[in-house]
């Protein structure tokens, strides 16, 4: 090596050594890249009243679990995609997260109507989906990769009707309103109507509307002469809130049971003081006393200045399920050693087999089957549910959900 000075020779050796090490360095760097979890919820349109609460819950979970080590020391990040207010938006959001963001799983969408359109895309691609608010019948049966942390309406909704009877045993006559263009509302009203019949009450009339409606005069004037003692409403937040307001303005003084669409403080600006007294069954109570819920509640109140709603708690829970399942899987089979297709498939099984202590309480999943008997997705197993009544403040603009015994 005559003619090459010692410093230059050292530089050559160092460069060769660096190149030899480069592949392992790149592997280490890749292993430390955040794992990406998708969030596909409605951030715009009339569905955004729910989706915005879900974004907050997911963001709190991202901060909370990353501060506690993420996935065995490896961070994760959330990739958000707006589903908007229709099925096409949900499909586009899912495709973006699956094909561009390369997510390991997806939290979403906001509506059951959107899930029936978008979930089959994820299932076909082998991407686990956790539904934070899809409570219509048949969601887990869409496919093997579909889960939900939102209890089915068939388990939750009857509690509110029974609570109304507990508060007023004289109730006999019931009228029902529902949004006929929303899959969840159609499913929910079916449960409500069956509950009315099972309890021996008289179903006076069933009125339909669209989620985009703002004037309900025709439906209300059809019902009021029948003198209902209880009105049950299934719809989204804005339309249901307007319906409540117009019912009261046109003279209805009886009790109102709202479906899951009224399960948000975002209806308060819509019906204001006239929201007072509505009964809503819930799968979450901010008063539930556990370490994880107390921590979630404290963070939410510090950020938002109010008690956390069900939609935020369920979104937090969905991210928690992903994180804990990924952490268990990583201890069994290091995530860095798996390609994305394998990781998604292994994650699906890990989610199904886990038990989780969440703000909703202890939950797990049971495998469902399709109509032909083939295995499908995971249905939530949850221990208890609640009924809350809306109590508006004297200003008529703010209020809260008060949980009943």
Backbone torsions as a table, in degrees:
resi	resn	phi	psi	omega
1	UNK	NA	32.5	179.2
2	UNK	-65.9	147.6	-179.9
3	UNK	92.5	-8.0	177.1
4	UNK	-113.7	120.7	-177.3
5	UNK	-67.6	160.3	-179.0
6	UNK	-59.2	-46.4	179.5
7	UNK	-59.7	-40.1	-179.8
8	UNK	-66.8	-39.2	178.2
9	UNK	-62.0	-39.5	178.8
10	UNK	-63.9	-38.2	179.1
11	UNK	-65.8	-39.4	178.4
12	UNK	-63.2	-46.2	179.2
13	UNK	-60.6	-40.6	-179.1
14	UNK	-65.0	-40.1	-179.8
15	UNK	-66.3	-43.1	178.0
16	UNK	-61.2	-43.0	179.6
17	UNK	-63.5	-40.6	-179.7
18	UNK	-64.1	-42.9	179.0
19	UNK	-63.7	-36.7	178.8
20	UNK	-65.6	-33.6	-178.8
21	UNK	-85.1	-15.9	-171.8
22	UNK	-52.0	-46.4	-178.5
23	UNK	-58.0	-43.2	-179.3
24	UNK	-69.6	-33.9	177.3
25	UNK	-63.7	-43.6	-179.9
26	UNK	-64.0	-36.7	177.8
27	UNK	-64.0	-41.5	179.1
28	UNK	-63.3	-44.2	180.0
29	UNK	-63.0	-42.1	179.7
30	UNK	-63.7	-38.3	-179.2
31	UNK	-65.0	-26.6	-178.0
32	UNK	-90.8	-4.0	176.3
33	UNK	-64.9	141.5	-179.8
34	UNK	-59.3	141.3	171.1
35	UNK	-75.2	138.0	-173.3
36	UNK	-105.0	124.7	175.2
37	UNK	-113.4	129.7	-177.9
38	UNK	-85.9	147.6	174.1
39	UNK	-129.7	110.1	-178.9
40	UNK	-115.3	93.2	179.5
41	UNK	-132.6	169.6	-176.3
42	UNK	-82.7	110.2	177.6
43	UNK	-101.6	-10.6	176.5
44	UNK	-134.1	171.7	179.7
45	UNK	82.1	-177.4	-178.6
46	UNK	-70.1	-9.8	178.5
47	UNK	-88.2	-10.3	-174.5
48	UNK	-63.7	-21.8	177.6
49	UNK	-59.0	-31.0	175.3
50	UNK	-87.8	-46.1	-174.9
51	UNK	-61.6	-35.3	178.9
52	UNK	-64.4	-35.6	175.8
53	UNK	-67.5	-34.2	179.0
54	UNK	-70.5	-37.3	176.1
55	UNK	-59.8	-44.3	-179.9
56	UNK	-61.3	-46.4	-179.9
57	UNK	-62.0	-41.2	179.4
58	UNK	-66.9	-41.2	179.8
59	UNK	-65.3	-38.6	176.1
60	UNK	-62.6	-41.8	178.5
61	UNK	-63.2	-41.1	179.4
62	UNK	-59.7	-47.7	179.5
63	UNK	-66.6	-45.0	-175.1
64	UNK	-61.8	-50.8	-174.3
65	UNK	-78.2	-30.4	175.3
66	UNK	-67.6	-36.1	177.1
67	UNK	-65.5	-21.5	-179.4
68	UNK	-102.9	22.3	172.7
69	UNK	105.0	-1.5	178.3
70	UNK	61.2	-126.9	-179.3
71	UNK	-106.5	87.2	-177.7
72	UNK	53.8	44.4	177.7
73	UNK	94.3	-11.2	178.8
74	UNK	-100.1	128.8	-177.6
75	UNK	-72.7	162.0	170.5
76	UNK	-129.2	158.2	175.2
77	UNK	-133.7	155.1	178.6
78	UNK	-98.7	133.7	173.8
79	UNK	-107.9	117.6	-175.5
80	UNK	-96.4	140.2	174.0
81	UNK	-137.2	129.3	-177.2
82	UNK	-81.8	122.0	177.9
83	UNK	-82.8	-15.2	-175.1
84	UNK	64.5	-151.7	-173.5
85	UNK	-113.0	16.3	-179.7
86	UNK	-142.1	174.0	-176.1
87	UNK	-66.0	-37.6	179.9
88	UNK	-61.3	-40.2	178.2
89	UNK	-64.1	-39.2	178.3
90	UNK	-65.9	-42.8	178.9
91	UNK	-61.9	-45.2	179.2
92	UNK	-62.5	-41.2	179.6
93	UNK	-62.8	-43.9	179.7
94	UNK	-64.1	-44.6	-178.9
95	UNK	-63.2	-39.1	177.6
96	UNK	-62.3	-46.4	-177.9
97	UNK	-67.1	-39.3	-177.4
98	UNK	-72.5	-46.0	-169.0
99	UNK	-96.5	-26.6	-178.7
100	UNK	-104.1	-43.8	-178.1
101	UNK	-85.5	-15.9	180.0
102	UNK	54.1	48.8	-178.1
103	UNK	-71.9	155.4	175.7
104	UNK	-83.8	-22.6	179.6
105	UNK	-167.5	170.2	-176.5
106	UNK	-130.7	132.5	167.6
107	UNK	-94.8	122.2	179.4
108	UNK	143.2	-174.7	-10.1
109	UNK	-82.9	-170.0	-176.6
110	UNK	-76.9	-45.0	-174.8
111	UNK	-104.5	147.6	174.0
112	UNK	-60.4	-38.5	178.6
113	UNK	-54.2	-41.7	179.7
114	UNK	-73.2	-34.3	-179.0
115	UNK	-63.6	-40.8	-179.8
116	UNK	-63.1	-24.4	178.8
117	UNK	-88.9	-41.5	-171.0
118	UNK	-94.8	-33.1	-176.1
119	UNK	-58.2	-39.0	179.4
120	UNK	-59.4	-28.3	178.3
121	UNK	-66.6	-45.2	178.8
122	UNK	-67.2	-40.8	-179.6
123	UNK	-62.2	-42.6	179.1
124	UNK	-64.9	-33.6	179.6
125	UNK	-82.9	-5.0	-179.8
126	UNK	72.8	36.6	-179.2
127	UNK	-111.0	121.1	179.2
128	UNK	-63.1	137.7	176.9
129	UNK	-123.0	134.0	173.6
130	UNK	-117.0	115.8	-179.3
131	UNK	-83.6	122.1	179.9
132	UNK	-86.7	-14.2	-174.8
133	UNK	-154.7	23.9	180.0
134	UNK	-97.7	101.0	-172.5
135	UNK	-109.6	3.4	179.4
136	UNK	-67.8	157.9	177.9
137	UNK	-64.0	135.8	171.5
138	UNK	95.2	4.2	-178.2
139	UNK	-63.6	-53.9	-179.4
140	UNK	-63.6	-23.4	-178.0
141	UNK	-76.3	-2.9	177.5
142	UNK	-61.3	-37.4	-179.8
143	UNK	178.6	170.4	-174.3
144	UNK	-63.3	-26.5	-174.6
145	UNK	-93.9	8.5	-174.4
146	UNK	-104.8	125.8	177.9
147	UNK	-126.4	164.9	169.3
148	UNK	-144.8	142.6	173.8
149	UNK	-105.3	13.5	176.5
150	UNK	-109.1	113.9	-175.8
151	UNK	-60.5	142.2	-178.5
152	UNK	-61.5	146.5	-176.6
153	UNK	-59.6	-28.1	-179.2
154	UNK	-62.3	-24.6	178.8
155	UNK	-91.3	-30.7	-170.8
156	UNK	-93.2	-48.6	-169.5
157	UNK	-58.3	-41.6	-177.1
158	UNK	-57.9	-25.7	-177.9
159	UNK	-60.0	-37.7	-177.0
160	UNK	-68.4	-40.0	178.8
161	UNK	-65.9	-41.6	178.9
162	UNK	-65.0	-35.1	177.1
163	UNK	-66.6	-38.9	177.5
164	UNK	-60.6	-41.2	178.4
165	UNK	-68.7	-33.1	177.2
166	UNK	-65.6	-37.3	-179.1
167	UNK	-79.6	-28.1	178.6
168	UNK	-143.5	88.4	-177.5
169	UNK	-64.1	-12.8	-178.1
170	UNK	-81.5	-5.0	-179.5
171	UNK	-63.2	126.6	177.4
172	UNK	-129.6	-33.8	-171.0
173	UNK	-108.8	128.8	-172.2
174	UNK	-129.8	138.1	172.0
175	UNK	-119.2	147.1	-175.4
176	UNK	-124.9	137.5	172.8
177	UNK	-124.0	139.5	176.2
178	UNK	-152.7	153.7	178.4
179	UNK	-83.0	112.2	-173.3
180	UNK	-78.7	-10.8	-178.6
181	UNK	-101.4	14.9	179.7
182	UNK	-125.8	122.8	-174.1
183	UNK	-60.0	-40.5	179.5
184	UNK	-63.5	-46.1	-177.4
185	UNK	-63.1	-37.7	177.2
186	UNK	-63.5	-43.4	178.7
187	UNK	-65.7	-44.7	-176.9
188	UNK	-64.6	-44.1	-178.9
189	UNK	-63.9	-31.7	175.8
190	UNK	-60.3	-42.4	177.7
191	UNK	-66.1	-45.4	179.7
192	UNK	-60.3	-45.9	-177.6
193	UNK	-65.3	-37.9	177.2
194	UNK	-66.7	-38.0	177.8
195	UNK	-62.4	-42.9	177.7
196	UNK	-57.7	-44.8	-179.7
197	UNK	-67.6	-42.4	-178.5
198	UNK	-63.3	-30.3	-179.2
199	UNK	-87.5	3.4	176.3
200	UNK	76.2	21.6	179.9
201	UNK	-91.3	160.6	180.0
202	UNK	-93.0	119.7	176.5
203	UNK	-86.4	101.7	-173.8
204	UNK	-70.3	-44.9	-173.2
205	UNK	-163.1	152.3	175.1
206	UNK	-125.4	119.8	-178.7
207	UNK	-113.6	139.3	179.6
208	UNK	-109.6	158.4	175.2
209	UNK	-152.8	176.9	176.9
210	UNK	-105.9	150.4	179.8
211	UNK	-64.1	-17.4	179.3
212	UNK	-92.5	-3.6	-178.3
213	UNK	-68.5	147.8	174.5
214	UNK	-124.9	-17.8	-179.4
215	UNK	-115.6	119.0	-175.8
216	UNK	-117.1	20.8	-175.4
217	UNK	-58.0	-44.8	-178.0
218	UNK	-60.6	-49.0	-178.8
219	UNK	-63.0	-41.3	-176.7
220	UNK	-69.1	-42.9	-179.6
221	UNK	-69.3	-20.1	172.6
222	UNK	-73.2	-30.3	-173.1
223	UNK	-92.3	-42.0	-171.7
224	UNK	-55.3	-38.7	178.2
225	UNK	-62.2	-18.1	179.1
226	UNK	-80.5	-7.8	176.4
227	UNK	56.7	58.5	176.5
228	UNK	-68.5	148.9	175.3
229	UNK	-100.7	-15.2	178.4
230	UNK	-143.2	133.2	174.5
231	UNK	-116.9	133.2	179.3
232	UNK	-116.5	130.1	-174.7
233	UNK	-122.5	128.8	173.1
234	UNK	-123.3	116.6	179.6
235	UNK	-172.5	-165.1	175.6
236	UNK	-90.9	-178.3	-172.1
237	UNK	-67.0	-52.0	-173.3
238	UNK	-65.9	-48.8	-178.8
239	UNK	-67.0	-41.0	179.7
240	UNK	-66.0	-40.4	178.7
241	UNK	-63.3	-41.6	177.0
242	UNK	-65.8	-37.4	178.2
243	UNK	-64.2	-44.3	176.9
244	UNK	-58.3	-48.2	-177.9
245	UNK	-59.5	-45.2	-177.9
246	UNK	-71.4	-33.1	173.8
247	UNK	-57.9	-47.5	-179.2
248	UNK	-68.0	-41.9	-178.7
249	UNK	-64.5	-30.2	-179.7
250	UNK	-90.6	6.0	168.4
251	UNK	108.8	0.6	179.5
252	UNK	-71.9	128.2	-176.5
253	UNK	-118.3	0.7	-178.0
254	UNK	-80.1	-173.2	-178.3
255	UNK	-78.3	152.9	178.0
256	UNK	-127.3	128.8	171.4
257	UNK	-107.8	124.5	178.4
258	UNK	-103.0	146.6	174.7
259	UNK	-79.8	-166.9	-175.2
260	UNK	-63.9	-21.9	178.0
261	UNK	-67.0	-20.4	177.4
262	UNK	-96.5	8.2	-175.8
263	UNK	-89.2	52.9	-178.9
264	UNK	-156.7	141.1	176.3
265	UNK	-67.9	-10.2	178.6
266	UNK	-68.3	-11.7	175.7
267	UNK	-80.7	-17.0	-175.5
268	UNK	-57.0	-43.3	177.5
269	UNK	-67.0	-17.2	-176.6
270	UNK	-83.2	-55.9	-179.1
271	UNK	-100.3	-8.9	173.6
272	UNK	49.4	-130.1	-174.7
273	UNK	-59.8	-25.8	-178.3
274	UNK	-76.5	-4.8	172.3
275	UNK	-72.0	-19.2	-171.6
276	UNK	-56.7	132.1	174.0
277	UNK	95.4	-10.8	-179.5
278	UNK	-61.1	136.8	175.5
279	UNK	-100.4	134.1	-180.0
280	UNK	-137.9	126.8	173.9
281	UNK	-75.9	143.6	-176.0
282	UNK	-136.6	151.1	175.6
283	UNK	-97.9	3.7	-177.9
284	UNK	-143.4	142.8	172.1
285	UNK	-130.4	127.1	177.2
286	UNK	-66.6	-13.8	178.7
287	UNK	-85.5	-6.5	178.7
288	UNK	-59.8	125.2	-171.8
289	UNK	-96.1	101.8	173.9
290	UNK	-152.2	162.0	-177.7
291	UNK	-60.5	-45.2	-175.8
292	UNK	-71.4	-39.9	-180.0
293	UNK	-71.1	-37.4	178.1
294	UNK	-63.4	-37.6	178.1
295	UNK	-68.1	-45.5	178.3
296	UNK	-60.9	-44.7	-178.8
297	UNK	-62.0	-42.6	-179.5
298	UNK	-62.8	-44.6	-179.6
299	UNK	-65.6	-44.2	-178.2
300	UNK	-61.6	-46.8	-178.4
301	UNK	-63.1	-37.5	179.3
302	UNK	-65.4	-34.7	-177.6
303	UNK	-86.2	-35.2	-171.4
304	UNK	-111.6	-13.5	178.5
305	UNK	72.5	21.1	178.4
306	UNK	-156.1	172.3	179.9
307	UNK	-71.4	147.0	-179.6
308	UNK	-71.4	140.0	177.1
309	UNK	-90.3	170.6	-178.3
310	UNK	-59.3	-42.0	-175.1
311	UNK	-63.6	-35.9	177.0
312	UNK	-70.5	-41.2	-179.2
313	UNK	-64.7	-39.1	179.8
314	UNK	-69.8	-35.9	176.6
315	UNK	-66.7	-43.2	175.1
316	UNK	-56.4	-45.5	-178.9
317	UNK	-62.0	-41.5	179.4
318	UNK	-60.5	-43.9	177.0
319	UNK	-66.3	-38.4	177.7
320	UNK	-59.2	-43.5	179.2
321	UNK	-60.4	-44.9	177.6
322	UNK	-59.2	-48.0	-175.4
323	UNK	-64.4	-45.9	-177.7
324	UNK	-68.8	-37.8	177.5
325	UNK	-66.0	-42.3	177.9
326	UNK	-63.9	-38.0	-179.8
327	UNK	-66.1	-42.3	177.6
328	UNK	-65.2	-44.1	-179.8
329	UNK	-61.4	-41.9	-178.7
330	UNK	-61.7	-32.2	178.4
331	UNK	-73.7	-30.0	178.2
332	UNK	-82.7	-47.4	-178.7
333	UNK	-138.3	105.3	-176.4
334	UNK	-48.9	129.7	-177.5
335	UNK	-60.7	-33.2	-176.8
336	UNK	-66.8	-16.9	-179.0
337	UNK	-92.2	-0.4	-176.6
338	UNK	-111.3	142.8	170.4
339	UNK	-77.0	168.4	-172.1
340	UNK	-63.0	-39.8	-179.7
341	UNK	-62.0	-45.7	179.5
342	UNK	-65.6	-42.5	-178.9
343	UNK	-60.1	-45.2	179.9
344	UNK	-61.5	-41.8	-179.3
345	UNK	-66.8	-43.5	179.2
346	UNK	-66.5	-36.4	179.7
347	UNK	-64.6	-38.6	178.6
348	UNK	-55.9	-48.0	-178.6
349	UNK	-68.2	-35.2	-179.5
350	UNK	-67.2	-39.5	177.0
351	UNK	-60.8	-45.8	-176.2
352	UNK	-61.7	-36.3	-172.6
353	UNK	-89.3	-3.5	-173.6
354	UNK	-89.3	162.6	170.2
355	UNK	-123.7	141.0	-168.7
356	UNK	-135.4	132.0	174.8
357	UNK	-97.3	103.3	-168.4
358	UNK	-119.9	173.3	172.9
359	UNK	-59.2	-23.1	176.7
360	UNK	-78.7	-8.9	-171.2
361	UNK	105.8	-175.9	177.2
362	UNK	-65.4	131.3	177.3
363	UNK	-134.9	160.8	171.7
364	UNK	-152.7	-173.6	-179.1
365	UNK	-129.6	146.4	173.6
366	UNK	-119.3	137.2	-177.6
367	UNK	-72.3	134.1	178.3
368	UNK	-101.6	175.7	177.2
369	UNK	-131.9	151.8	174.3
370	UNK	-77.5	174.5	-178.6
371	UNK	-59.7	-27.9	-179.4
372	UNK	-88.4	5.1	176.4
373	UNK	90.4	-3.5	179.2
374	UNK	-77.5	150.7	-177.6
375	UNK	-61.3	142.8	178.4
376	UNK	-127.5	-150.0	-172.5
377	UNK	-87.9	-167.7	-172.5
378	UNK	-102.7	122.9	175.0
379	UNK	-92.0	138.2	-179.2
380	UNK	-67.5	141.0	170.1
381	UNK	-111.7	113.6	-175.9
382	UNK	-128.3	144.3	-169.5
383	UNK	-81.6	-39.0	-173.9
384	UNK	-147.2	160.2	179.3
385	UNK	-132.5	172.7	-170.9
386	UNK	-138.3	164.2	169.1
387	UNK	-128.5	131.9	178.9
388	UNK	-120.9	153.8	175.5
389	UNK	-119.7	135.2	179.6
390	UNK	-75.5	128.4	175.1
391	UNK	-120.8	111.0	-179.9
392	UNK	-84.8	146.0	178.6
393	UNK	-76.2	163.8	-178.7
394	UNK	-55.2	-27.6	-179.6
395	UNK	-72.4	-10.9	177.9
396	UNK	73.0	5.4	-176.6
397	UNK	-118.0	-28.1	179.5
398	UNK	-115.9	159.9	-179.0
399	UNK	-171.1	-165.1	-177.2
400	UNK	-160.0	163.8	172.8
401	UNK	-94.9	121.9	178.4
402	UNK	-103.7	121.3	-176.9
403	UNK	-80.6	135.7	-175.2
404	UNK	-103.6	155.0	177.5
405	UNK	-76.8	NA	NA
